[in-house]
């Protein structure tokens, strides 16, 4: 029997641990569902594939380019000469009227002083920027799901508080009704109690409507019904690994995804400067062709096989300073991007400090609210005893009921405010859910 009792205790203990871990597992599951379902993320992932093909297009410029040509040209007049040769009476044509040409030509860039490579590198940096953007979208979606998740828990608990208030008002209404029968209360007091009861029920309906909106929003993010996925035992708890604002900001500098995206954009713009400065570099290429055409002496109408082979060095001499202007534009864009990044860092630091301040203030208020709950409940208990003994008025009961409701709601709201502030700090610091 002792062994059986110990087994039951162990099972109960394990089940309590499972229930304690369940909320975090539920949130992780919801986040995973949202990321897997999100059409927006799928769209961005598809667009990321465009970068691979852009690189292939750029790399194709370093491979031989082969083309075929078929042409016909009619010329009138043509160059001809009369040669006074004894015994020969006629004209000598240097080109036929009907010119035919067919050939296969190839060109190949031998060396471009790094321009193709720089272009590919810029595309790779832009793809990295896009990847950081996708990770940022995932994080935004994850924290949006988390806010809805904890918002649902908050509303569930708020409904419980309000339902307790309904029961409390109902119990006190019965006391007033009993006093009315004994002649110690007025019909007005009963009506007032009934009005308070209906108002409390309306408040429950209002909270239930807000809860349903949260469920609808969450369901649209995860692509399935979320009503049965959040357990009633879930708590307003979220732990984050930061002691102070400085530690959270240091973490944000390295892991904040918005900053990572901004830094990736700076790298792409720096590469743009490099590419613009290379516009005046030469390009060495080879070209070759072979085919058949007419127009060769002595029989200009006959088709003959011909070949072409050559090397070309193209050197830009003057382009109206286009390259210099493009380089200056790229530098201005990079400077602006750096200033934007610094402004973003300042805003992140400010938001983190504000969130820590919110936690501090809400924690202090919560401590006061806890004492207020105890005092208001004790005051209501005394008011009910006084009312039962006929030494109090229904107004005193109503005032005590209101105090209890406000105290409990305040306690719940402060817990919720602390949690939201912690979520904001984690999001800004780049913590992945």
C-alpha positions as CSV (number, residue, x, y, z in Angstrom):
1,X,0.0,0.0,0.0
2,X,2.8,2.4,0.8
3,X,4.4,1.7,-2.6
4,X,1.1,2.4,-4.3
5,X,0.7,5.7,-2.4
6,X,4.2,6.7,-3.3
7,X,3.5,5.9,-7.0
8,X,0.3,8.0,-6.9
9,X,2.2,10.9,-5.4
10,X,5.0,10.7,-8.0
11,X,2.4,10.6,-10.8
12,X,0.6,13.7,-9.4
13,X,4.0,15.5,-9.1
14,X,4.9,14.6,-12.7
15,X,1.5,15.7,-13.9
16,X,1.9,19.0,-12.2
17,X,5.3,19.5,-13.9
18,X,3.7,18.7,-17.2
19,X,1.0,21.2,-16.6
20,X,3.6,23.8,-15.7
21,X,5.5,23.2,-18.9
22,X,2.4,23.0,-21.1
23,X,1.9,26.8,-21.6
24,X,5.5,27.2,-23.0
25,X,5.0,24.2,-25.2
26,X,1.7,25.6,-26.4
27,X,3.2,28.9,-27.3
28,X,6.1,27.2,-29.2
29,X,3.6,25.1,-31.1
30,X,1.5,28.2,-32.0
31,X,4.6,30.0,-33.2
32,X,5.7,27.1,-35.3
33,X,2.2,26.8,-36.9
34,X,2.2,30.5,-37.7
35,X,5.6,30.4,-39.4
36,X,4.8,27.3,-41.4
37,X,1.4,28.7,-42.5
38,X,2.3,32.4,-43.2
39,X,1.7,33.3,-46.9
40,X,3.8,36.4,-46.4
41,X,6.8,34.4,-45.4
42,X,6.2,32.0,-48.2
43,X,6.1,34.9,-50.6
44,X,9.4,36.3,-49.3
45,X,11.0,32.9,-49.5
46,X,10.0,32.6,-53.1
47,X,11.4,36.0,-53.9
48,X,14.6,35.0,-52.3
49,X,15.0,32.4,-55.0
50,X,15.1,35.2,-57.6
51,X,18.6,36.2,-56.2
52,X,20.0,32.8,-57.2
53,X,18.9,33.3,-60.7
54,X,20.2,36.9,-60.7
55,X,23.6,35.4,-59.8
56,X,23.4,32.9,-62.6
57,X,22.5,35.7,-65.1
58,X,25.5,37.7,-63.9
59,X,27.8,34.6,-64.1
60,X,26.6,33.9,-67.6
61,X,28.4,37.1,-68.7
62,X,31.7,35.4,-68.0
63,X,30.9,32.5,-70.3
64,X,31.3,32.5,-74.1
65,X,28.4,34.1,-75.9
66,X,27.5,32.4,-79.2
67,X,25.1,33.6,-81.8
68,X,24.2,32.8,-85.4
69,X,23.4,35.2,-88.2
70,X,21.7,34.9,-91.6
71,X,21.6,38.1,-93.8
72,X,20.8,39.2,-97.3
73,X,21.6,42.7,-98.7
74,X,20.7,44.2,-102.1
75,X,23.1,47.0,-103.2
76,X,22.5,49.4,-106.1
77,X,24.7,50.8,-107.5
78,X,27.9,48.8,-106.8
79,X,31.5,49.7,-107.2
80,X,32.9,48.7,-110.7
81,X,35.7,49.6,-113.0
82,X,36.5,49.4,-116.7
83,X,40.0,48.0,-117.3
84,X,41.4,48.8,-120.7
85,X,43.0,45.4,-121.6
86,X,43.5,44.5,-125.2
87,X,41.1,41.8,-126.3
88,X,38.9,42.3,-123.1
89,X,35.8,44.4,-123.3
90,X,33.9,44.5,-120.0
91,X,33.6,45.8,-116.5
92,X,35.1,44.5,-113.3
93,X,32.7,44.4,-110.2
94,X,34.1,44.6,-106.7
95,X,30.9,43.6,-105.0
96,X,27.8,41.7,-106.1
97,X,24.3,43.2,-106.2
98,X,23.0,40.4,-104.1
99,X,25.0,39.8,-100.9
100,X,24.5,36.7,-98.8
101,X,26.1,36.0,-95.4
102,X,25.7,33.2,-92.9
103,X,28.0,32.7,-89.9
104,X,28.3,31.6,-86.3
105,X,30.0,34.2,-84.0
106,X,31.4,33.8,-80.5
107,X,32.7,36.3,-77.9
108,X,34.3,35.8,-74.6
109,X,35.4,38.2,-71.9
110,X,38.9,37.3,-71.0
111,X,39.4,39.8,-68.2
112,X,37.2,42.6,-66.8
113,X,39.2,43.7,-63.8
114,X,36.8,42.3,-61.3
115,X,33.5,43.9,-62.4
116,X,31.6,40.7,-62.9
117,X,32.8,39.4,-59.5
118,X,31.9,42.6,-57.8
119,X,28.4,42.4,-59.3
120,X,27.9,38.9,-58.0
121,X,29.1,39.9,-54.6
122,X,26.6,42.7,-54.5
123,X,23.8,40.3,-55.3
124,X,24.9,38.0,-52.5
125,X,24.9,40.9,-50.1
126,X,21.4,41.9,-51.2
127,X,20.3,38.3,-50.7
128,X,21.7,38.3,-47.2
129,X,19.8,41.5,-46.5
130,X,16.7,39.7,-47.8
131,X,17.4,36.7,-45.6
132,X,17.7,39.0,-42.5
133,X,14.4,40.6,-43.5
134,X,12.8,37.2,-43.6
135,X,14.1,36.3,-40.2
136,X,12.8,39.7,-39.0
137,X,9.4,38.8,-40.4
138,X,9.5,35.4,-38.6
139,X,10.4,37.2,-35.3
140,X,7.6,39.8,-35.7
141,X,5.1,37.0,-36.4
142,X,6.3,35.0,-33.4
143,X,5.9,37.9,-31.0
144,X,2.6,38.8,-32.5
145,X,1.4,35.3,-31.8
146,X,2.9,35.5,-28.3
147,X,1.0,38.8,-27.6
148,X,-2.2,37.2,-28.8
149,X,-1.5,34.1,-26.7
150,X,-0.9,36.0,-23.5
151,X,-3.8,38.4,-24.4
152,X,-6.1,35.4,-24.5
153,X,-4.8,34.2,-21.1
154,X,-5.3,37.7,-19.7
155,X,-8.9,37.8,-20.9
156,X,-9.6,34.3,-19.7
157,X,-8.5,35.3,-16.2
158,X,-10.4,38.7,-16.5
159,X,-13.6,36.7,-17.3
160,X,-13.0,34.5,-14.2
161,X,-12.6,37.7,-12.1
162,X,-15.7,39.2,-13.5
163,X,-17.7,36.0,-13.1
164,X,-16.6,35.9,-9.4
165,X,-17.9,39.5,-9.3
166,X,-21.3,38.3,-10.7
167,X,-21.5,35.7,-8.0
168,X,-20.7,38.2,-5.4
169,X,-23.3,40.6,-6.6
170,X,-25.8,37.8,-6.7
171,X,-25.1,36.7,-3.2
172,X,-25.4,40.3,-1.9
173,X,-28.6,40.7,-3.8
174,X,-30.1,37.8,-2.0
175,X,-29.1,39.4,1.3
176,X,-30.8,42.6,0.3
177,X,-33.9,40.6,-0.9
178,X,-34.1,38.9,2.5
179,X,-33.9,42.3,4.3
180,X,-36.7,43.5,2.1
181,X,-38.9,40.7,3.3
182,X,-38.1,41.6,6.8
183,X,-38.8,45.2,6.2
184,X,-35.2,46.4,6.6
185,X,-34.6,47.4,3.0
186,X,-36.4,49.3,0.2
187,X,-37.6,48.2,-3.2
188,X,-35.1,50.7,-4.5
189,X,-32.2,48.8,-2.9
190,X,-33.4,45.6,-4.6
191,X,-33.6,47.3,-8.0
192,X,-30.2,48.8,-7.6
193,X,-28.8,45.3,-6.8
194,X,-30.5,43.9,-9.9
195,X,-29.0,46.6,-12.1
196,X,-25.5,45.9,-10.7
197,X,-26.0,42.2,-11.4
198,X,-27.0,42.9,-15.0
199,X,-24.1,45.3,-15.5
200,X,-21.7,42.7,-14.2
201,X,-23.1,40.1,-16.6
202,X,-22.8,42.6,-19.5
203,X,-19.2,43.1,-18.5
204,X,-18.7,39.3,-18.8
205,X,-20.2,39.3,-22.3
206,X,-18.0,42.2,-23.3
207,X,-14.9,40.4,-22.2
208,X,-16.0,37.2,-23.9
209,X,-16.4,39.2,-27.1
210,X,-12.9,40.6,-26.8
211,X,-11.6,37.1,-26.2
212,X,-13.3,35.8,-29.3
213,X,-11.7,38.5,-31.4
214,X,-8.3,37.5,-30.1
215,X,-9.0,33.9,-31.0
216,X,-10.1,34.9,-34.5
217,X,-7.0,36.9,-35.0
218,X,-4.7,34.1,-33.7
219,X,-6.6,31.5,-35.9
220,X,-5.9,33.6,-39.0
221,X,-2.2,33.6,-38.2
222,X,-1.8,29.9,-37.6
223,X,-4.2,28.8,-40.3
224,X,-6.4,26.7,-38.0
225,X,-8.8,26.9,-35.1
226,X,-7.0,28.2,-32.0
227,X,-9.9,27.8,-29.5
228,X,-8.8,24.4,-28.1
229,X,-5.1,25.0,-28.3
230,X,-4.6,27.2,-25.2
231,X,-5.2,25.4,-21.9
232,X,-7.3,27.0,-19.2
233,X,-4.4,26.4,-16.8
234,X,-2.0,28.7,-18.7
235,X,-0.4,31.5,-16.7
236,X,0.8,35.0,-17.4
237,X,4.5,34.0,-17.1
238,X,7.4,34.7,-19.3
239,X,11.1,34.6,-18.2
240,X,13.8,36.5,-20.0
241,X,17.5,36.4,-19.3
242,X,18.2,40.1,-18.7
243,X,19.1,41.8,-15.4
244,X,19.1,45.4,-16.6
245,X,18.7,47.7,-19.6
246,X,22.4,47.8,-20.4
247,X,22.6,44.0,-20.7
248,X,19.5,43.9,-22.9
249,X,20.9,46.6,-25.1
250,X,24.2,44.9,-25.5
251,X,22.3,41.8,-26.6
252,X,20.3,43.8,-29.0
253,X,23.4,45.2,-30.7
254,X,24.4,41.7,-31.7
255,X,21.0,40.0,-32.2
256,X,18.3,42.5,-33.0
257,X,17.1,41.4,-36.5
258,X,16.2,44.9,-37.6
259,X,19.8,46.0,-36.9
260,X,21.1,43.0,-38.8
261,X,19.0,43.9,-41.8
262,X,20.2,47.5,-41.6
263,X,23.9,46.4,-41.4
264,X,23.3,44.0,-44.4
265,X,21.9,47.0,-46.3
266,X,25.0,49.0,-45.5
267,X,27.2,46.2,-46.8
268,X,25.3,46.1,-50.1
269,X,25.6,49.9,-50.5
270,X,29.3,49.7,-49.8
271,X,29.6,47.2,-52.6
272,X,27.6,49.5,-54.8
273,X,30.3,52.2,-54.3
274,X,32.9,49.7,-55.3
275,X,31.0,48.8,-58.5
276,X,30.4,52.4,-59.4
277,X,34.1,53.2,-59.0
278,X,35.0,50.4,-61.5
279,X,33.0,51.9,-64.4
280,X,36.2,53.4,-65.9
281,X,38.1,50.1,-66.0
282,X,38.8,48.5,-69.4
283,X,37.5,45.1,-70.6
284,X,39.5,42.6,-72.6
285,X,37.5,40.2,-74.8
286,X,38.1,37.8,-77.7
287,X,35.8,37.2,-80.6
288,X,35.6,34.7,-83.4
289,X,33.3,33.8,-86.3
290,X,33.0,31.4,-89.2
291,X,30.6,31.0,-92.0
292,X,30.0,31.3,-95.7
293,X,29.3,34.4,-97.9
294,X,29.7,35.7,-101.4
295,X,31.6,38.7,-102.7
296,X,35.1,37.4,-103.0
297,X,37.1,37.8,-106.2
298,X,37.5,36.5,-108.7
299,X,34.0,35.0,-108.7
300,X,32.0,37.4,-106.5
301,X,28.8,35.4,-106.8
302,X,30.2,32.2,-105.4
303,X,29.8,31.3,-101.7
304,X,33.0,30.8,-99.9
305,X,33.9,29.6,-96.4
306,X,35.5,32.3,-94.2
307,X,36.7,32.8,-90.6
308,X,37.4,35.6,-88.2
309,X,39.5,35.7,-85.0
310,X,40.5,38.7,-82.9
311,X,41.1,40.3,-79.5
312,X,39.6,43.6,-78.4
313,X,40.5,45.9,-75.5
314,X,37.7,48.3,-74.7
315,X,38.9,51.3,-72.6
316,X,36.4,54.0,-71.5
317,X,37.9,57.4,-72.0
318,X,35.2,59.9,-71.3
319,X,31.6,59.1,-70.2
320,X,30.5,62.5,-69.0
321,X,31.6,61.7,-65.4
322,X,28.7,59.2,-65.1
323,X,30.8,56.8,-63.1
324,X,31.8,59.6,-60.6
325,X,28.3,60.7,-60.2
326,X,27.0,57.2,-59.6
327,X,29.8,56.7,-57.0
328,X,28.8,59.9,-55.2
329,X,25.2,58.8,-55.1
330,X,26.2,55.4,-53.7
331,X,28.3,57.1,-51.0
332,X,25.4,59.4,-50.0
333,X,23.1,56.4,-49.8
334,X,25.6,54.6,-47.6
335,X,26.0,57.6,-45.3
336,X,22.2,57.9,-45.0
337,X,21.9,54.2,-44.2
338,X,24.6,54.5,-41.4
339,X,22.7,57.4,-39.9
340,X,19.5,55.4,-40.0
341,X,21.2,52.5,-38.3
342,X,22.5,54.8,-35.5
343,X,19.0,56.3,-35.1
344,X,17.6,52.8,-34.9
345,X,20.1,51.9,-32.1
346,X,19.1,55.0,-30.2
347,X,15.4,54.1,-30.5
348,X,16.1,50.5,-29.4
349,X,18.0,51.7,-26.3
350,X,15.1,54.1,-25.5
351,X,12.5,51.4,-25.9
352,X,14.4,48.9,-23.7
353,X,14.8,51.5,-21.0
354,X,11.1,52.4,-21.2
355,X,10.2,48.7,-21.0
356,X,12.3,48.2,-17.9
357,X,10.8,51.3,-16.3
358,X,7.3,49.9,-17.1
359,X,8.3,46.7,-15.3
360,X,9.5,48.6,-12.3
361,X,6.4,50.8,-12.0
362,X,4.0,47.9,-12.6
363,X,5.8,45.7,-10.0
364,X,5.5,48.4,-7.4
365,X,1.9,48.9,-8.2
366,X,1.3,45.2,-8.1
367,X,2.7,45.0,-4.5
368,X,0.2,47.8,-3.5
369,X,-2.6,46.0,-5.4
370,X,-2.0,42.8,-3.5
371,X,-2.5,44.5,-0.2
372,X,-5.5,46.4,-1.7
373,X,-7.1,43.1,-2.7
374,X,-6.8,41.7,0.8
375,X,-8.1,44.9,2.4
376,X,-11.0,45.3,0.0
377,X,-12.0,41.6,0.5
378,X,-11.8,42.1,4.3
379,X,-13.8,45.3,4.0
380,X,-16.5,43.5,2.0
381,X,-16.7,40.7,4.5
382,X,-17.3,43.3,7.3
383,X,-19.9,45.1,5.2
384,X,-21.8,41.8,4.6
385,X,-21.8,41.1,8.3
386,X,-23.0,44.6,9.1
387,X,-25.7,44.3,6.4
388,X,-26.9,41.0,7.7
389,X,-27.1,42.4,11.2
390,X,-28.9,45.5,10.0
391,X,-26.3,48.0,10.9
392,X,-25.2,48.8,7.3
393,X,-26.8,50.0,4.1
394,X,-26.8,48.4,0.6
395,X,-24.7,51.4,-0.6
396,X,-21.9,50.2,1.7
397,X,-22.1,46.8,0.1
398,X,-22.0,48.2,-3.4
399,X,-19.0,50.3,-2.6
400,X,-17.2,47.3,-1.1
401,X,-18.0,45.2,-4.2
402,X,-16.6,47.8,-6.5
403,X,-13.5,48.0,-4.5
404,X,-12.9,44.3,-4.6
405,X,-13.5,44.2,-8.4
406,X,-11.2,47.1,-9.1
407,X,-8.5,45.7,-6.8
408,X,-8.5,42.2,-8.5
409,X,-8.6,43.7,-12.0
410,X,-5.7,46.0,-11.1
411,X,-3.6,43.1,-9.9
412,X,-4.3,41.2,-13.1
413,X,-3.6,44.2,-15.3
414,X,-0.2,44.8,-13.6
415,X,0.8,41.2,-14.2
416,X,-0.2,41.6,-17.8
417,X,1.7,44.9,-18.1
418,X,4.9,43.3,-16.7
419,X,4.6,40.4,-19.1
420,X,4.1,42.6,-22.1
421,X,7.2,44.7,-21.1
422,X,9.3,41.5,-20.8
423,X,8.1,40.4,-24.2
424,X,9.1,43.8,-25.7
425,X,12.5,43.6,-24.1
426,X,13.0,40.1,-25.5
427,X,11.9,41.1,-29.0
428,X,14.1,44.2,-29.1
429,X,17.1,42.1,-27.8
430,X,16.6,39.5,-30.6
431,X,15.5,36.6,-28.4
432,X,13.9,33.9,-30.5
433,X,10.7,32.4,-29.2
